[in-house]
Amino acid sequence: MHISEGVLAAPVLAAGAVLTLAGTAYGLKKLDPDRIPQTALLSSAFFLASFVHVPVGPTSVHLVLNGLMGILLGWTAVPAILIALALQAVLFQYGGLTGLGVNTFNMAAPAILVHFVFGGWIRSETAARAGLAGFLAGASAILVSGLAMGLSLDLSGQSFRTVALAAIAAHLPVMVIEGLITMALVQFLRKVRPEVLQGAVAG
């Protein structure tokens, strides 16, 4: 999901930076001080998920968990993802600093989207419906992130169109895996910490 330095066109980088800055400001405004530990924990999980690689043909892709972050954090997912990506860029050169705004937007915008589309479902009295919401949130967040990444590449030049399509196709298996992980975690939280899910949908 990380787009490397020197790939994207300047207008794409500028648009990503502006959108991420606005989303981060609003996310910090919405951050409840009591939920800072939860936000930090999920930011750490997002950071570590990038090291879990899934082989796909001759290449590999990694877990993201932005669907889970979206359900639990809402707008606060933007600064949480930004911090994790910034640390990855500085410590491991994943994506780089110039593309930080675009990479953050590509992963945080789908997180916010699934929060408002599926967040309410997790309060359902039916465990099956809550589990389905978790699966759809995890899978669709990856799908939308892949499409956003592909669009970012496509807007930067026709030469990247093939790469963009290949990147989207490579993340299809990750959609299923992330959906299953998010579903399992939603079901687990319903049993042991249901108040976490109840507070999450307020977004």
Residue pairs with C-beta under 8 A, 6 or more apart in sequence:
1 61
1 62
1 64
1 103
1 106
1 107
1 145
1 146
1 149
1 171
2 50
2 85
2 88
2 94
2 95
2 99
2 103
3 95
3 99
3 102
3 103
3 106
3 149
3 152
3 153
4 95
4 96
4 99
5 95
5 96
5 97
5 98
5 99
6 96
6 98
7 99
7 153
7 156
7 160
8 16
8 98
8 99
8 102
8 152
8 153
8 156
9 155
9 156
9 157
11 155
12 102
12 152
12 155
12 156
13 98
13 99
13 101
13 102
15 102
16 99
16 101
16 102
16 103
16 104
16 105
16 106
16 152
17 100
17 101
17 102
18 101
19 101
19 105
19 109
20 78
20 82
20 100
20 101
20 102
20 104
20 105
20 108
21 101
23 75
23 78
23 104
23 105
23 108
23 109
23 112
24 78
24 79
24 82
24 104
26 75
26 78
27 75
27 76
27 77
27 78
27 79
27 80
28 76
28 79
30 74
30 75
30 76
30 203
31 39
31 76
31 79
35 73
35 76
35 199
38 72
38 73
38 196
39 73
39 76
39 79
39 80
40 80
42 65
42 68
42 69
42 72
42 73
42 77
42 80
43 80
43 81
43 83
43 84
44 84
45 65
45 68
45 69
46 64
46 65
46 66
46 69
46 80
46 81
46 84
47 84
47 87
47 88
49 62
49 63
49 64
49 65
50 62
50 63
50 64
50 88
50 94
51 62
52 62
52 63
53 60
53 61
53 62
54 60
54 61
54 62
54 63
54 173
54 174
54 177
56 170
56 173
57 170
59 170
61 170
61 171
61 173
61 174
62 174
63 174
63 177
63 178
63 181
64 107
64 141
64 142
64 145
64 174
64 178
65 138
65 178
65 181
65 182
66 77
66 81
66 107
66 108
66 110
66 111
66 141
66 142
66 145
67 110
67 111
67 114
67 134
67 137
67 138
67 139
67 140
67 141
67 142
67 178
67 179
67 182
68 134
68 137
68 138
68 181
68 182
68 185
69 77
69 80
69 81
69 111
70 77
70 110
70 111
70 112
70 113
70 114
70 115
70 119
70 137
70 141
71 114
71 115
71 118
71 119
71 122
71 133
71 134
71 137
71 182
71 186
71 197
71 200
71 201
72 196
72 197
72 200
73 80
73 111
73 115
73 200
74 112
74 115
74 116
74 119
74 200
74 202
74 203
75 112
75 115
75 203
77 108
77 111
77 112
77 115
78 104
78 108
78 111
78 112
81 104
81 107
81 108
81 111
82 100
82 104
82 108
85 94
85 95
85 100
85 103
85 104
85 107
86 97
86 100
88 94
88 95
89 95
89 96
89 97
89 100
90 97
95 103
102 152
105 148
106 145
106 148
106 149
106 152
107 145
109 144
109 148
110 140
110 141
110 142
110 143
110 144
110 145
110 148
111 141
113 140
113 141
113 144
114 136
114 137
114 140
114 141
115 200
115 201
115 203
116 203
117 137
117 140
118 133
118 134
118 136
118 137
118 140
119 133
119 137
119 200
119 201
119 203
120 201
121 129
121 130
121 132
121 133
122 130
122 133
122 134
122 186
122 190
122 197
122 200
122 201
123 130
123 197
123 198
123 201
124 130
124 133
127 187
127 190
130 186
130 187
130 190
130 197
131 183
131 186
131 187
132 183
133 186
134 179
134 182
134 183
134 184
134 185
134 186
134 187
135 179
135 180
135 182
135 183
136 179
137 179
137 182
138 175
138 178
138 179
138 180
138 181
138 182
138 183
139 175
139 176
139 178
139 179
139 182
140 175
141 178
142 171
142 174
142 175
142 178
143 171
143 175
145 171
146 167
146 168
146 171
147 168
149 164
149 167
149 168
150 164
150 165
150 167
150 168
151 164
153 160
153 161
153 163
153 164
153 167
154 160
154 161
154 164
186 197
189 196
189 197
190 197
